[in-house]
Amino acid sequence: MAKAIHMMIRVLEEARSVEFYSKAFGLEIAERFDFESFTLVYLRNEEADFEVELTVNKGRTEAYDLGNGYGHMAFCVDKLDEEHARLQNEGLNPEDIKEFFRDGVLIARFFFVVDPDGYRIEILERHGRYR
């Protein structure tokens, strides 16, 4: 059976992105590989071994065009309201909390936050299928 191990995003500034993912999700550098024209930075936390891979192309000065193909990545937390307040206190400007219902039944409580490169990240409260 296949196992998901990481997802990759291209970022403009390594330090800025590492700081964001550390503040927002407690992700720290698990490994860093520096090559001639790019650097790969793998981030993870103790919660799971799934990693976010940051690819930093050296010499790039313009922001990436995310186009209309990128959806979002998602993290789940135990206490959504507390996490929302924490991100506000960190100055990360989370969007408002939303609730998603189907046939009158709560499916999810969530909000989004945007990283320094414009990637939208969903934060869901642990509930139902989101564990």
N, CA, C and O of each residue as an XYZ file, in Angstrom:
524
protein
N       0.840     -1.180      0.000
C       0.000      0.000      0.000
C       0.883      1.240      0.000
O       1.888      1.281      0.709
N       0.531      2.229     -0.767
C       1.295      3.474     -0.830
C       1.032      4.326      0.407
O      -0.055      4.286      0.983
N       2.036      5.090      0.801
C       1.936      5.977      1.959
C       2.270      7.390      1.513
O       3.309      7.611      0.891
N       1.410      8.346      1.820
C       1.697      9.743      1.516
C       2.811     10.215      2.448
O       2.745      9.993      3.657
N       3.845     10.872      1.883
C       4.982     11.288      2.704
C       5.226     12.791      2.721
O       5.716     13.316      3.720
N       4.895     13.503      1.630
C       5.048     14.957      1.653
C       4.268     15.611      0.529
O       3.827     14.956     -0.416
N       4.109     16.918      0.655
C       3.576     17.736     -0.432
C       4.550     18.882     -0.618
O       5.130     19.361      0.357
N       4.742     19.332     -1.850
C       5.745     20.346     -2.156
C       5.095     21.626     -2.643
O       4.140     21.607     -3.420
N       5.639     22.747     -2.165
C       5.256     24.052     -2.681
C       6.526     24.839     -2.962
O       7.537     24.661     -2.282
N       6.474     25.705     -3.960
C       7.603     26.572     -4.286
C       7.428     27.877     -3.519
O       6.352     28.474     -3.512
N       8.508     28.303     -2.873
C       8.453     29.530     -2.083
C       9.571     30.471     -2.507
O      10.605     30.042     -3.019
N       9.346     31.744     -2.288
C      10.302     32.761     -2.716
C      11.430     32.963     -1.709
O      12.595     33.065     -2.092
N      11.085     33.021     -0.418
C      12.081     33.294      0.610
C      12.047     32.209      1.682
O      11.056     32.073      2.399
N      13.113     31.448      1.791
C      13.178     30.326      2.722
C      12.896     30.746      4.166
O      12.018     30.171      4.810
N      13.615     31.722      4.677
C      13.479     32.105      6.090
C      12.056     32.546      6.417
O      11.507     32.167      7.452
N      11.467     33.335      5.547
C      10.107     33.835      5.757
C       9.120     32.664      5.821
O       8.232     32.649      6.673
N       9.271     31.692      4.931
C       8.362     30.543      4.902
C       8.577     29.623      6.090
O       7.611     29.147      6.688
N       9.835     29.364      6.442
C      10.123     28.513      7.600
C       9.527     29.137      8.860
O       8.943     28.433      9.684
N       9.670     30.451      9.013
C       9.113     31.137     10.177
C       7.585     31.014     10.211
O       7.009     30.751     11.266
N       6.929     31.203      9.059
C       5.475     31.097      9.000
C       5.012     29.700      9.419
O       4.146     29.577     10.285
N       5.571     28.652      8.823
C       5.118     27.295      9.110
C       5.459     26.863     10.536
O       4.775     26.012     11.105
N       6.499     27.438     11.108
C       6.822     27.176     12.503
C       5.795     27.838     13.418
O       5.260     27.193     14.320
N       5.520     29.118     13.189
C       4.539     29.837     14.005
C       3.143     29.253     13.853
O       2.438     29.042     14.840
N       2.750     28.997     12.619
C       1.375     28.575     12.343
C       1.098     27.137     12.759
O       0.031     26.851     13.302
N       2.044     26.221     12.512
C       1.750     24.797     12.672
C       2.778     24.016     13.474
O       2.686     22.794     13.583
N       3.752     24.713     14.031
C       4.768     24.015     14.817
C       5.671     23.130     13.966
O       6.304     22.211     14.487
N       5.737     23.396     12.666
C       6.606     22.609     11.797
C       8.035     23.131     11.904
O       8.271     24.339     11.872
N       8.960     22.229     12.028
C      10.375     22.585     12.125
C      11.136     21.867     11.018
O      10.636     20.910     10.427
N      12.329     22.330     10.747
C      13.139     21.727      9.684
C      13.563     20.326     10.107
O      14.248     20.149     11.114
N      13.147     19.340      9.329
C      13.545     17.954      9.553
C      14.835     17.665      8.777
O      15.699     16.915      9.232
N      14.940     18.272      7.609
C      16.134     18.102      6.786
C      16.163     19.212      5.752
O      15.127     19.742      5.350
N      17.366     19.549      5.333
C      17.568     20.631      4.360
C      18.666     20.199      3.405
O      19.759     19.821      3.828
N      18.366     20.258      2.104
C      19.337     19.884      1.081
C      19.591     21.081      0.179
O      18.680     21.574     -0.487
N      20.830     21.541      0.163
C      21.214     22.698     -0.635
C      21.901     22.217     -1.917
O      22.890     21.486     -1.864
N      21.369     22.632     -3.057
C      21.940     22.299     -4.359
C      22.366     23.588     -5.055
O      22.102     24.682     -4.556
N      23.009     23.464     -6.181
C      23.527     24.635     -6.892
C      22.438     25.638     -7.251
O      22.618     26.841     -7.060
N      21.314     25.160     -7.768
C      20.291     26.086     -8.256
C      19.009     26.107     -7.418
O      18.105     26.897     -7.692
N      18.926     25.252     -6.405
C      17.733     25.231     -5.562
C      18.058     24.620     -4.205
O      19.092     23.977     -4.025
N      17.148     24.835     -3.252
C      17.252     24.243     -1.918
C      15.928     23.567     -1.603
O      14.863     24.105     -1.907
N      15.993     22.391     -0.995
C      14.807     21.670     -0.532
C      14.818     21.691      0.992
O      15.811     21.330      1.624
N      13.704     22.117      1.570
C      13.575     22.182      3.027
C      12.358     21.352      3.405
O      11.240     21.645      2.980
N      12.583     20.302      4.217
C      11.497     19.430      4.647
C      11.092     19.808      6.067
O      11.921     19.832      6.976
N       9.798     20.104      6.246
C       9.257     20.532      7.531
C       8.301     19.483      8.071
O       7.529     18.883      7.323
N       8.361     19.267      9.388
C       7.394     18.367     10.036
C       7.308     18.705     11.510
O       8.107     19.476     12.041
N       6.304     18.101     12.166
C       6.196     18.226     13.620
C       5.992     16.842     14.216
O       5.922     15.851     13.488
N       5.898     16.775     15.528
C       5.766     15.489     16.223
C       4.414     14.823     15.980
O       4.260     13.625     16.221
N       3.437     15.589     15.506
C       2.081     15.079     15.308
C       2.012     14.005     14.226
O       1.216     13.071     14.329
N       2.841     14.130     13.189
C       2.792     13.175     12.074
C       4.113     13.190     11.331
O       4.890     14.137     11.454
N       4.367     12.149     10.566
C       5.603     12.121      9.785
C       5.400     12.643      8.362
O       6.345     12.638      7.574
N       4.194     13.093      8.014
C       3.943     13.735      6.728
C       4.657     15.083      6.737
O       4.611     15.807      7.732
N       5.315     15.419      5.632
C       6.117     16.636      5.593
C       5.620     17.628      4.542
O       4.990     17.257      3.552
N       5.926     18.898      4.793
C       5.755     19.955      3.803
C       7.150     20.216      3.248
O       8.069     20.553      3.995
N       7.304     20.062      1.950
C       8.593     20.317      1.293
C       8.549     21.703      0.665
O       7.716     21.977     -0.199
N       9.450     22.568      1.103
C       9.589     23.887      0.500
C      10.693     23.805     -0.541
O      11.801     23.368     -0.233
N      10.409     24.215     -1.762
C      11.431     24.293     -2.800
C      11.731     25.765     -3.039
O      10.847     26.551     -3.380
N      12.996     26.118     -2.853
C      13.445     27.491     -3.028
C      14.378     27.523     -4.230
O      15.505     27.032     -4.158
N      13.916     28.098     -5.331
C      14.754     28.210     -6.530
C      15.626     29.450     -6.397
O      15.121     30.570     -6.306
N      16.931     29.243     -6.386
C      17.878     30.343     -6.163
C      17.832     31.336     -7.323
O      17.699     30.955     -8.486
N      17.943     32.596     -6.983
C      17.959     33.651     -7.985
C      16.585     34.136     -8.394
O      16.478     35.121     -9.125
N      15.554     33.487     -7.954
C      14.193     33.922     -8.296
C      13.828     35.130     -7.447
O      14.031     35.127     -6.233
N      13.295     36.151     -8.080
C      12.933     37.371     -7.351
C      11.451     37.699     -7.454
O      10.950     38.533     -6.700
N      10.744     37.059     -8.371
C       9.320     37.361     -8.530
C       8.462     36.262     -7.915
O       8.816     35.084     -7.941
N       7.336     36.674     -7.365
C       6.417     35.727     -6.738
C       5.915     34.715     -7.764
O       5.806     35.018     -8.952
N       5.613     33.521     -7.289
C       5.061     32.490     -8.156
C       3.604     32.784     -8.471
O       2.867     33.289     -7.624
N       3.200     32.471     -9.672
C       1.799     32.573    -10.076
C       1.143     31.259     -9.685
O       1.429     30.218    -10.276
N       0.271     31.304     -8.698
C      -0.363     30.073     -8.228
C      -1.418     29.561     -9.195
O      -1.849     28.412     -9.096
N      -1.833     30.404    -10.126
C      -2.800     29.977    -11.129
C      -4.113     29.541    -10.513
O      -4.458     29.950     -9.404
N      -4.840     28.714    -11.233
C      -6.129     28.248    -10.720
C      -6.117     26.752    -10.446
O      -7.177     26.147    -10.282
N      -4.935     26.147    -10.394
C      -4.843     24.709    -10.154
C      -4.604     24.337     -8.709
O      -4.924     23.218     -8.305
N      -4.049     25.245     -7.914
C      -3.765     24.923     -6.520
C      -5.044     24.997     -5.705
O      -5.801     25.961     -5.817
N      -5.285     23.988     -4.890
C      -6.437     23.989     -4.000
C      -6.021     24.486     -2.636
O      -6.064     25.688     -2.374
N      -5.619     23.581     -1.763
C      -5.102     23.950     -0.449
C      -4.538     22.719      0.240
O      -4.820     21.588     -0.157
N      -3.742     22.948      1.271
C      -3.353     21.868      2.168
C      -4.162     22.086      3.445
O      -4.704     23.169      3.666
N      -4.240     21.053      4.280
C      -5.059     21.161      5.482
C      -4.356     20.537      6.684
O      -3.623     19.555      6.566
N      -4.606     21.144      7.845
C      -4.145     20.636      9.129
C      -5.372     20.527     10.021
O      -6.324     21.289      9.850
N      -5.370     19.588     10.979
C      -6.475     19.527     11.928
C      -5.949     19.776     13.333
O      -4.806     19.454     13.657
N      -6.814     20.358     14.160
C      -6.464     20.719     15.535
C      -7.607     20.311     16.456
O      -8.740     20.117     16.017
N      -7.286     20.186     17.743
C      -8.307     19.807     18.722
C      -9.274     20.943     19.025
O     -10.483     20.723     19.106
N      -8.757     22.151     19.194
C      -9.583     23.285     19.635
C      -9.462     24.417     18.626
O      -8.548     25.238     18.704
N     -10.379     24.450     17.694
C     -10.323     25.399     16.578
C     -10.340     26.851     17.046
O      -9.573     27.672     16.541
N     -11.199     27.171     17.997
C     -11.307     28.556     18.460
C      -9.995     29.037     19.082
O      -9.570     30.169     18.852
N      -9.358     28.171     19.872
C      -8.079     28.529     20.490
C      -6.996     28.700     19.428
O      -6.179     29.617     19.515
N      -6.986     27.832     18.439
C      -5.989     27.922     17.367
C      -6.195     29.186     16.550
O      -5.227     29.844     16.169
N      -7.431     29.528     16.281
C      -7.746     30.750     15.549
C      -7.226     31.968     16.314
O      -6.609     32.858     15.729
N      -7.478     32.002     17.618
C      -7.009     33.111     18.459
C      -5.479     33.156     18.493
O      -4.889     34.235     18.439
N      -4.842     31.998     18.580
C      -3.375     31.954     18.609
C      -2.784     32.525     17.325
O      -1.829     33.300     17.368
N      -3.356     32.140     16.178
C      -2.854     32.651     14.899
C      -3.095     34.154     14.778
O      -2.272     34.871     14.210
N      -4.218     34.632     15.309
C      -4.465     36.080     15.337
C      -3.393     36.774     16.164
O      -2.852     37.801     15.752
N      -3.085     36.214     17.332
C      -2.070     36.799     18.208
C      -0.682     36.777     17.571
O       0.149     37.635     17.870
N      -0.427     35.813     16.706
C       0.856     35.724     15.985
C       0.906     36.703     14.814
O       1.944     36.851     14.169
N      -0.218     37.373     14.540
C      -0.269     38.317     13.425
C      -0.381     37.656     12.064
O       0.021     38.236     11.055
N      -0.931     36.437     12.027
C      -1.009     35.676     10.772
C      -2.336     35.854     10.042
O      -2.541     35.257      8.985
N      -3.226     36.655     10.582
C      -4.478     37.050      9.931
C      -5.336     35.899      9.419
O      -5.634     35.839      8.226
N      -5.739     34.982     10.303
C      -6.630     33.912      9.844
C      -7.984     34.467      9.416
O      -8.459     35.465      9.959
N      -8.599     33.808      8.437
C      -9.944     34.189      8.009
C     -10.943     33.755      9.080
O     -10.574     33.050     10.020
N     -12.185     34.162      8.948
C     -13.221     33.817      9.922
C     -13.479     32.316      9.950
O     -13.313     31.626      8.944
N     -13.884     31.823     11.108
C     -14.274     30.418     11.263
C     -15.598     30.198     10.548
O     -16.516     31.013     10.642
N     -15.679     29.082      9.832
C     -16.900     28.715      9.117
C     -17.345     27.331      9.572
O     -16.543     26.536     10.063
N     -18.628     27.057      9.404
C     -19.174     25.738      9.694
C     -19.823     25.202      8.433
O     -20.492     25.934      7.704
N     -19.620     23.920      8.183
C     -20.094     23.269      6.972
C     -21.069     22.169      7.385
O     -20.701     21.237      8.101
N     -22.317     22.287      6.926
C     -23.365     21.330      7.280
C     -23.849     20.587      6.040
O     -23.793     21.108      4.926
N     -24.324     19.363      6.251
C     -24.996     18.607      5.194
C     -26.210     17.956      5.833
O     -26.095     17.212      6.807
N     -27.372     18.248      5.273
C     -28.632     17.727      5.813
C     -28.773     18.034      7.303
O     -29.246     17.200      8.074
N     -28.358     19.239      7.700
C     -28.496     19.672      9.074
C     -27.462     19.117     10.036
O     -27.517     19.412     11.230
N     -26.521     18.321      9.548
C     -25.497     17.712     10.397
C     -24.167     18.418     10.163
O     -23.759     18.630      9.021
N     -23.492     18.780     11.257
C     -22.192     19.436     11.144
C     -21.172     18.473     10.546
O     -20.937     17.391     11.083
N     -20.575     18.874      9.442
C     -19.514     18.082      8.816
C     -18.152     18.608      9.256
O     -17.245     17.835      9.564
N     -18.020     19.934      9.280
C     -16.714     20.495      9.619
C     -16.826     21.921     10.134
O     -17.709     22.678      9.732
N     -15.904     22.275     11.041
C     -15.644     23.659     11.450
C     -14.228     23.942     10.992
O     -13.332     23.123     11.198
N     -14.014     25.106     10.366
C     -12.702     25.364      9.776
C     -12.488     26.842      9.520
O     -13.417     27.647      9.586
N     -11.245     27.179      9.227
C     -10.889     28.502      8.729
C      -9.648     28.352      7.857
O      -8.994     27.309      7.856
N      -9.342     29.394      7.127
C      -8.154     29.399      6.275
C      -7.190     30.479      6.741
O      -7.589     31.490      7.318
N      -5.916     30.239      6.476
C      -4.864     31.222      6.668
C      -4.013     31.165      5.399
O      -3.916     30.118      4.759
N      -3.403     32.283      5.041
C      -2.614     32.352      3.808
C      -1.144     32.518      4.171
O      -0.796     33.367      4.992
N      -0.272     31.698      3.552
C       1.160     31.787      3.843
C       1.793     32.950      3.078
O       1.114     33.579      2.266
N       3.072     33.255      3.314
C       3.697     34.418      2.674
C       3.727     34.381      1.147
O       3.877     35.422      0.506
N       3.584     33.185      0.556
C       3.596     33.068     -0.901
C       2.201     32.982     -1.500
O       2.058     32.793     -2.708
N       1.168     33.120     -0.669
C      -0.202     33.120     -1.168
C      -0.892     31.775     -1.142
O      -2.016     31.661     -1.631
N      -0.259     30.745     -0.586
C      -0.912     29.435     -0.499
C      -1.946     29.462      0.622
O      -1.650     29.871      1.745
N      -3.162     29.022      0.302
C      -4.229     28.939      1.298
C      -4.100     27.630      2.046
O      -3.872     26.577      1.450
N      -4.249     27.706      3.373
C      -4.116     26.536      4.228
C      -5.355     26.458      5.100
O      -5.719     27.419      5.778
N      -5.999     25.297      5.071
C      -7.213     25.084      5.854
C      -6.858     24.474      7.199
O      -6.044     23.554      7.281
N      -7.473     24.993      8.248
C      -7.323     24.432      9.579
C      -8.704     23.955     10.006
O      -9.642     24.744     10.121
N      -8.811     22.649     10.237
C     -10.080     22.017     10.598
C     -10.039     21.545     12.045
O      -8.995     21.135     12.551
N     -11.191     21.611     12.699
C     -11.302     21.033     14.031
C     -11.443     19.524     13.883
O     -12.182     19.057     13.017
N     -10.741     18.753     14.719
C     -10.851     17.296     14.683
C     -12.311     16.918     14.923
O     -12.882     17.219     15.971
N     -12.902     16.255     13.932
C     -14.321     15.906     13.997
C     -14.607     15.014     12.811
O     -14.113     15.266     11.712
N     -15.398     13.975     13.016
C     -15.790     13.124     11.899
C     -14.597     12.538     11.171
O     -13.752     11.870     11.768
N     -14.539     12.795      9.874
C     -13.456     12.221      9.062
C     -12.153     12.998      9.166
O     -11.119     12.531      8.690
N     -12.184     14.171      9.778
C     -10.990     15.001      9.880
C     -10.270     14.737     11.206
O     -10.545     15.376     12.222
N      -9.364     13.801     11.165
C      -8.652     13.377     12.377
C      -7.180     13.414     12.108
O      -6.382     13.096     12.990
